[in-house]
């Protein structure tokens, strides 16, 4: 235990508790029973019993929770945790019955922004956690920015979206473009998103794949898992996205792309006995091809000026 205690003392409070939320005037710290503290709805950050949690629980045993959590009253009773999910779990592991918290009245958007900000200060965050956290915070910021103000002129939705993204980037550890990439990850099917968290699927290729339909993404995952292919490179992912946008993706097509093979071109073969009905016997193959191409050009020109379904009587 002595070795563990020494390790805890060398670990900053911010690293253990995820950073403190600024205390507002009039805030009072209260000891609330753990049984009355409930998780934030759709909380995007995982609470895991890992080495960091063990360190935190040992710290709580020795010193208590030094940084109070932030909670808000629930209409159905008890309190919703806005900041302090890991502190609550550490308190449970430490055998505590209560935890110090600050109780604040706040709406859903205010609570979401504080919840995300308090967790983004953590040392290690999974890509999936950032993805859903950034999306939740951006949506909350846009709703707050879009609310009418007294004597204020209405603001267009595009202006709100752009300004909210700029502010989000200014107050986040990631750039605006990187935040947009993380948010795109929320469009991935869970099995592919899990590979991103496991560092088996790089971020940029995963973003390209996020534009595929869910069925196409699941088909890609099936090829990766059952055909022993690794994650696509950025070039391969772009090619898969390109084909997904203009044709039906198939297992063989994905395998060709992941194998760096050029997908086979479309070929149409006309049997000689069919062609002989329309051409003189002395026509060469080149002459027949020239006639066919000429007819196709004329047909294409006619189609441009055709009215849909004008071939019906």
C-alpha positions in Angstrom: 0.0 0.0 0.0 2.9 2.3 0.7 4.0 2.1 -3.0 0.5 2.8 -4.1 0.3 5.8 -1.8 3.5 7.3 -3.1 2.2 6.9 -6.7 -1.0 8.6 -5.8 0.8 11.6 -4.3 2.8 12.0 -7.5 -0.4 12.1 -9.5 -2.0 15.5 -9.9 -5.6 16.0 -8.7 -6.6 17.0 -12.2 -5.3 13.7 -13.6 -7.2 11.8 -10.9 -10.4 13.6 -10.9 -10.5 15.0 -14.5 -10.2 18.7 -13.6 -12.3 20.9 -11.4 -15.3 22.9 -12.7 -15.1 26.6 -11.8 -17.0 27.3 -8.7 -19.7 30.0 -9.0 -20.7 32.5 -6.3 -23.1 31.1 -3.9 -22.2 27.5 -4.6 -22.3 25.3 -1.5 -20.7 21.9 -1.1 -23.1 19.2 0.2 -22.5 15.6 1.2 -25.1 13.6 -0.9 -25.7 9.8 -0.5 -24.3 7.9 -3.4 -27.7 6.2 -3.8 -29.2 9.5 -4.8 -26.6 10.3 -7.5 -27.6 9.1 -11.0 -25.6 9.2 -14.2 -26.1 11.8 -16.9 -28.5 10.8 -19.6 -26.6 9.4 -22.7 -23.3 10.0 -20.9 -20.7 9.5 -23.6 -17.7 8.8 -21.4 -17.0 5.3 -20.1 -16.4 4.7 -16.4 -14.0 1.8 -16.3 -12.4 -0.1 -13.3 -8.9 0.3 -14.6 -5.6 1.2 -13.0 -6.5 4.9 -12.9 -9.7 4.0 -11.1 -7.8 1.9 -8.6 -5.5 4.9 -7.9 -8.5 7.2 -7.5 -10.3 4.9 -5.1 -7.1 4.5 -3.0 -6.8 8.3 -2.9 -10.4 8.6 -1.8 -9.7 6.1 1.0 -6.9 8.2 2.3 -8.0 11.7 1.6 -11.6 11.6 0.6 -13.0 13.3 -2.6 -11.0 16.5 -2.8 -12.7 18.0 -5.8 -16.5 18.1 -5.4 -18.8 16.8 -8.2 -21.4 18.9 -9.9 -25.0 17.7 -9.9 -28.5 19.0 -10.6 -31.9 18.1 -9.1 -34.0 15.5 -11.0 -37.7 16.0 -11.3 -38.3 12.4 -10.3 -36.1 12.8 -7.2 -32.4 12.5 -6.5 -29.7 14.2 -8.5 -28.2 13.8 -12.0 -24.4 13.8 -12.1 -23.1 16.5 -14.4 -19.4 16.2 -13.4 -18.2 13.4 -11.2 -19.1 10.0 -12.6 -15.7 8.6 -11.9 -15.5 10.2 -8.5 -18.8 8.5 -7.6 -17.4 5.1 -8.7 -14.2 5.6 -6.8 -16.2 6.5 -3.7 -18.2 3.2 -4.1 -15.0 1.2 -4.4 -13.6 3.1 -1.4 -16.6 2.0 0.7 -18.0 5.6 1.1 -21.7 6.3 1.5 -21.7 9.9 0.5 -19.8 12.2 -1.9 -19.2 16.0 -1.7 -21.1 17.8 -4.6 -22.2 21.2 -5.6 -25.9 21.3 -6.4 -26.9 23.7 -9.3 -30.1 24.4 -11.1 -29.3 24.3 -14.9 -31.1 23.4 -18.1 -30.2 20.5 -20.3 -27.9 22.5 -22.6 -26.0 24.1 -19.8 -25.6 20.7 -18.1 -24.4 19.1 -21.3 -21.7 21.8 -21.9 -20.4 21.5 -18.4 -20.5 17.6 -18.5 -18.4 17.6 -21.7 -15.9 20.3 -20.6 -15.2 18.6 -17.3 -14.4 15.2 -19.0 -12.4 16.6 -22.0 -9.7 17.5 -19.4 -8.9 13.8 -18.8 -5.6 12.5 -19.9 -6.8 9.6 -22.0 -10.1 9.7 -23.9 -11.3 7.2 -26.5 -12.2 8.5 -30.0 -15.8 7.3 -29.6 -16.1 9.3 -26.3 -14.8 12.4 -28.0 -17.1 11.8 -31.0 -20.4 11.7 -29.1 -19.2 14.3 -26.5 -18.3 16.9 -29.2 -21.6 16.2 -31.0 -23.6 16.6 -27.8 -21.8 19.9 -26.9 -22.1 21.3 -30.5 -25.9 20.6 -30.6 -26.3 22.2 -27.1 -24.3 25.3 -28.2 -26.4 25.7 -31.4 -29.6 25.4 -29.4 -28.4 28.1 -27.0 -27.2 30.4 -29.8 -30.4 30.0 -31.6 -32.7 31.0 -28.8 -34.2 34.5 -29.3 -32.7 37.4 -27.3 -34.5 40.5 -26.2 -34.4 43.1 -28.9 -32.1 40.8 -30.9 -32.4 40.2 -34.6 -32.9 36.6 -35.7 -29.7 34.7 -36.7 -29.6 32.3 -39.6 -29.0 28.6 -38.9 -25.8 28.6 -41.0 -24.4 31.5 -39.0 -25.3 29.7 -35.7 -23.7 26.5 -36.9 -20.5 28.1 -38.1 -20.1 30.3 -35.0 -20.8 27.4 -32.6 -18.2 25.3 -34.3 -15.6 28.1 -34.0 -16.3 28.6 -30.3 -16.2 24.8 -29.8 -12.8 24.6 -31.3 -11.5 27.6 -29.3 -12.4 25.9 -26.1 -11.3 22.3 -27.0 -8.0 20.5 -27.2 -8.6 19.6 -30.8 -8.8 21.8 -34.0 -12.0 22.6 -35.8 -11.3 20.2 -38.6 -10.3 17.4 -36.1 -13.5 18.0 -34.2 -15.5 17.6 -37.4 -13.7 14.3 -38.0 -14.5 13.1 -34.5 -18.2 14.0 -34.9 -18.3 12.0 -38.2 -17.4 8.9 -36.3 -20.8 8.9 -34.7 -22.1 7.8 -38.1 -20.1 4.6 -37.9 -21.7 1.3 -37.0 -20.7 0.1 -33.5 -18.4 -2.7 -34.7 -16.3 -0.3 -36.8 -16.3 2.4 -34.1 -15.0 -0.2 -31.7 -12.1 -0.9 -34.0 -11.3 2.9 -34.0 -11.2 2.8 -30.2 -8.9 -0.3 -30.3 -6.5 1.6 -32.6 -7.2 -1.0 -35.4 -8.9 1.5 -37.6 -7.2 4.9 -38.2 -9.2 8.0 -37.9 -9.0 9.4 -41.4 -10.0 6.2 -43.3 -12.8 5.7 -40.7 -14.2 9.2 -41.5 -14.3 8.3 -45.2 -16.1 5.0 -44.4 -18.6 6.9 -42.2 -20.3 8.2 -45.4 -21.3 4.7 -46.4 -24.7 3.3 -45.6 -25.0 1.1 -42.5 -25.4 -2.0 -44.7 -22.3 -1.1 -46.7 -20.3 -0.5 -43.5 -21.4 -3.9 -42.1 -20.3 -5.5 -45.4 -16.9 -3.9 -45.1 -16.6 -5.1 -41.5 -17.5 -8.6 -42.6 -14.8 -8.6 -45.3 -12.2 -7.2 -42.7 -13.1 -9.9 -40.1 -13.9 -13.0 -42.2 -11.5 -12.4 -45.1 -8.5 -11.5 -42.9 -8.1 -7.9 -44.2 -6.8 -5.1 -42.1 -8.4 -1.7 -42.0 -8.4 0.2 -45.4 -5.8 2.9 -46.0 -7.0 6.4 -46.7 -6.7 5.9 -50.4 -8.7 2.6 -50.2 -11.3 4.1 -48.0 -11.8 7.0 -50.4 -12.2 4.5 -53.3 -14.7 2.4 -51.3 -16.7 5.6 -50.5 -16.6 6.6 -54.2 -17.9 3.2 -55.4 -20.5 3.2 -52.6 -21.8 6.5 -53.9 -22.5 5.3 -57.5 -22.9 1.5 -57.4 -23.8 -1.4 -55.2 -20.8 -2.4 -53.1 -20.2 -6.2 -53.1 -17.9 -8.4 -51.2 -15.7 -9.1 -54.3 -15.5 -5.4 -55.1 -14.4 -4.5 -51.5 -11.8 -7.3 -51.7 -10.4 -6.0 -55.0 -10.0 -2.5 -53.5 -8.4 -3.8 -50.3 -6.1 -6.0 -52.4 -5.1 -2.9 -54.4 -6.6 -4.5 -57.5 -8.4 -2.4 -60.0 -12.1 -3.4 -60.0 -12.8 -5.3 -63.3 -14.3 -3.0 -66.0 -17.8 -3.7 -67.3 -17.6 -5.9 -70.4 -20.4 -6.7 -72.9 -19.8 -9.6 -75.3 -22.0 -10.1 -78.4 -21.8 -13.5 -79.9 -20.8 -13.8 -83.6 -24.0 -15.6 -84.6 -26.0 -12.7 -83.3 -24.0 -10.1 -85.2 -24.0 -12.1 -88.5 -27.7 -11.4 -88.8 -27.0 -7.7 -89.3 -23.7 -7.5 -91.1 -22.4 -8.7 -94.5 -20.2 -11.8 -94.3 -17.2 -9.9 -95.5 -17.3 -7.2 -92.7 -14.3 -7.2 -90.4 -14.6 -6.9 -86.6 -13.3 -3.3 -86.9 -16.0 -2.4 -89.4 -18.7 -3.9 -87.2 -17.5 -2.0 -84.2 -17.5 1.3 -86.1 -21.1 0.7 -87.2 -22.2 -0.2 -83.7 -20.5 2.9 -82.2 -22.1 5.1 -84.8 -25.6 3.7 -84.0 -25.0 4.1 -80.3 -24.0 7.8 -80.8 -27.2 8.4 -82.7 -29.3 6.6 -80.1 -27.6 8.7 -77.3 -28.4 11.9 -79.1 -32.1 10.9 -79.5 -32.3 10.0 -75.8 -31.2 13.5 -74.7 -34.3 15.0 -76.4 -36.6 12.2 -75.5 -39.6 12.6 -73.1 -39.7 9.9 -70.3 -41.8 6.9 -71.2 -42.4 8.3 -74.8 -41.8 4.8 -76.1 -45.1 3.6 -74.7 -48.1 3.6 -76.9 
